[in-house]
Amino acid sequence: MIRTDVIQVIIGGGTAGLTVAARLAEDSTTTVAVIEAGDFADDIAGNLSTVPGYGWKVSTPQLDWGFTTTPQASMADRSLTYSRGKAIGGSSVTNLQAYHRGTVQSFDRWAQAVGDNSFTFKNMFQWYKKSVKYTPPDNVDRAANASIPALSPQAYSELGGPLHVTYSNWADPASSYGPAAWKELGVSELNDLLSGQLIGNQYSPANIQPDTQTRDTSQTSFLQYALNSGRNNVKLYKTSLAKRVLFNTSSKNAVATGVTVRTNEQTYTLHAKKEVIISAGAVSPRDNCSFPEHH
C-alpha cells in the first residue's frame, strides 16, 4: 500500500475543515492534507453553485449526501430530506448563504457547560471578526425601502479575513415590507444580526463577494487564501473517502497516526506525523459516513 507522509491530516473539506486547513497552513513548516469525498461544485453544477438567486436549486444529488431524517410519529411518520453538501466547501456551496453569529447567551451557556470561558461570546468574537471581510450594503442599488443601517464598528475588523460578508444588491420585495408586519407583532427591528443578538428582525447578511455578487464559500475564501499564499503546503485529496483512522496502540493512550484513503479504485495511507483532525460534519449517519471504521 502506498504511504505518504504529512504533518497533519484533516478529514472533511467543508466549512470547518478548509477554515482549519488555511489556519494551520499559515505555519510554513507544516503540511496539511485535506480529504474530501466531493468535487469542486462549479465542475458539477456550473453557475448554479455561484449565483445567489439559485440557492434553492444548488443542492443537487451530485452535491448532496442524500441524508433523510428518522420518521417522526408527530409528523405522520414522514421522513424529510436533510441536505448536507458533498463538495469541496461542504454545505457552504449548497446553503442559502445567510451569515448570522450566535447569541451572547448561547455562547455563554456553552462556556458554562464545558467549564471553559474561552468559549464565551466575548472571547470568541475576536475570531469572528478575524475570519470575515465585511463590506457594507450598497444602499444606492438596493430599493429605498430595503436600506440597511450601518453596522457597528465593533462588530467587524477593518482588516478582516478571507470570507466575504455583505448584502445582495437585490432584496426580496416581500422582505422589504416585513418590518412593518414584525412591528405589528411586537418584534423589534435590530441594527444587525452580527453582534450577538438575534431576537428581532433585519435583512440577513450573506456570504457574497461584493464585486461580483457571487457566492463565497470556504473553498473560494479559505482554501484559495491558502493556495494563493505561495507556501504550497496544503494538499487537497478530492473525490476521496477516508476509510479508516489508524492508531498507535502501543502506549496507554492510543494516538491517531494516519488515515487509510480511497480515491477511485486506489487505496493508500496518509501518515500524520502530528495529528488527525476529523471535520466531517455534525450530521453523518454511519451508512453514509466517509470514515465508517475506526481502528
N, C-alpha and C positions, 0 to 999 in steps of 0.2 A: 504493500500500500504506500502511495506517495505521501511524504511528510513535508510540510512547510512550516518553518519556524517564524513566529511573530512574537511580539511582546504582549499584546492584548487582543482578545477576540470578543466581538460583540455579536450576539445572536439577535437578529432583527434590525433591519434598516428602515425603521419607520420614524415617527415624530421624535420619540425619545432617543432611539438608537443612533440616528445621524447627528442629533444635537450633542450627545455624549462623545461620539467619534470625533466631531470637529473640535470639541473642547480638549480632549485628550491629545489630539494631534498637534495642538499648539506647542507641545514639548517635542522639539525636533529630534530628540534622541530615541523616541518611541516609534513603534509601528503598530497600526491599528487595522485589524481585519474585520470587515463587516459582512455578515452572512445574511442575505435577503432572499426569500423564496420568490418574490415577484420581479418584474422587469420595470423599465422606465415607462411611466404612464403614457408619455407622448408617443412612444412607439406602438402602443396598443390602441389608445383612444383618440389620438390626434388632438385637435384643439378642444375636444370635449373636456379634457383634463385641465385646460388653462383658462377658458373663458368663464368668468364668474356666473354668468346667467345660465350656464349649462349645468350648474351644480347638482340638480336633481337627477340628471341623466348620467353622471360620471360613473357611478358605482355599477359598472357592467360586470357580468360573470368573470371576465378575464382579469378584472382588477379587484375582485372581492373573494373572501374566503368562503362565502356562502353559509355563514352560521345562521342557525334558527334557534329561537327560544324554546324552552321547555313548555309543553302545553299547560295552560293555566285554567283551573276549574272556573274561576271568576270571569274568564273570557270565553266561555263555551268551549273549553279545551282547544282553543286555537294556538297555533304556533306562528310566530311572526319572524320576519327577516330581521337579522341583526347585522347590519352592514359593517364590515371591517376591511380596510384597504389591504390588498395583497399587491404591493408595488414598492418600488424604491421611493420612500417618503411615507409609506403606510397610509393611514387614514387621512393624512393631511392632503393627499391628492384626490380624495373622494368625498370629503365632508363639505359642509356648506360654508366653511371658511370663517365662521364667527369667532372672534378673538375676545374672550372675556377672562378676566382674572377672578380667582376665587374670593370669597369674602374674608374680612378680618376675622370674624368669628369662627369660620370653618377651619382656617389655618391654626388659630389659637387652640381650638379643641383638639386638633390633631397633635399639636405640640404637647398638650397636656396628656393626651392618651399614651404617647410613646415616651413621655418624660424627657423631651429634648427641645429646649427653647429655640434652637436654631431653625425650627420649622414654623415659628410664628410668622404672621404676615409681615410684621415689621422687619424681620431678618431676611425673609425670602424676597421682599420687594426689590432689593438691590439687584438680584439675579434676573427678575422680570425685566427691569429697566436695561440691564446689560445685554439681554438676548434679542431685543427688538429695536428696529429703527422706525420711529413714529413720524408720520407725515400728516399734517392737519388736512381736513377735508377741503375740497375745492368748492366753497360755498358760492362761487360765481357760476359754475357749471350746474350745480345742484339747484333744484327748484327753490323758490323763495321760502315756501312753507316746509322745506326739508333741510334747512340750515342747521348746523350743529354747533353748540357752544365750544369755546376754546378750552382745550384740555389744560388742567392744572399743570404747571411746570414740574411740580413734584412727582407727577405720575409717569414721567419718562426721562430719558437721558438724551442730551443733545448728541452725544457720540453714538449711542445706540449699538445695535448688533446686526447680525446677518438677516434676521427675519423682518420683512416689511409689514407694518400695520398701518392701515389708513381706512378711508371710506370710499366706496364706489362713487363715481360721478353721477350715477343713476340711482334714484330712490324709488322704491315701490310706491306707487300712488296711494295704495291703501294705508301704508305705514305713515304717510305724511299727514293723514287725518287721525292717526292713532292717539296722539297725545290728548286730544280733546275727549276721546272716549275713555281713556285711562283716568283723566281728571274727574269725569262724571262718576267713575267707580271708586274714587278716592285714592288712586295710585299716583304718587307724585312723580314729577319729572326729575331725573338725575342729571348731573352735569356730565357724567361719563360712566362707563362700565369697567374702568381700568383701575380704580382707586380703592377697591376693597369693599364697595357697597353695591349690591345688585337688586335690592328691593325697591323697585321703581321702574321707570321706562326711559329709554333713549335709543337712538339709532345705534345699531351694532357695528363696531369696527370690525374689520376683516383682514385676513392675510392676503393683501393685494399689493402688487408692485405699482407704485403710484404713476410712474411714467408710462407704462404700457396698459395699466388697468387689468393685468392678468394675475391669475392665481400664484401665490407664493407658497411653497411647501418646504418641508425640511430638506428636500432634495435640491430645490432651486436656491435655497438660502444657505443652510449649514453645510451641506455636502459640497456645494460649489465654492463656498468660502474656504473649505479645507483644500479642495483640489486646486484652487487658484492661488494658494499660498506659495507654491513653488517648492514645498517641502517634499512632496511625493511620498508621504508616509501613511496614507490611507489606502487600503486595498479593498476594493468592493467585489464581493462574490455574488453576482446577481443570479436569479433563477436557480438558487441553490438552497438545499434543505440541510439544516443542522439535524443530524440523525441521532447523535449520542454525545453527551458530555462525558469526557474521560476524567477520572480521578486517580490521584496517587493515594492509595490507602495504606501505605506502609507506616504512616505516622498515626498518632492518636486521632487527630482531626484531619479528615480527608480533604485534600486540596485539589481543585479543578486544574487540570494540566493541559487540556486541549479539547477539540471538538471533531467528531467524525462528520464529514460533509459529503453530500452527493450533488453533483452538478451534471445534469443529463444522465448519462449512464456511468459516469466516473465517480468512484468513491475514494476519498483521500482524508488525511488528517491535518488539521491546523493545530500546531503545538503552541500553547501560550506560555511564554516564559514568566509572565507576571500574573495575569488574571483572565477569567472568562466572565463576561457580563451578559446576563440574559435580559433582553429587552424586546420580547416578542408579543407585547400587547397584554392588556389587563384581561381580555376575553380571549381564551384559546382552548376550546374543547379538545379533549385528548385525541379524538379521531382526526381532527384537523390540525393538530399541533405540529409545528415544524421540527420539534425535538421530542418525540414521544417516549424515548427511553433514556433514562439517566442511570448510568452505571459507574 
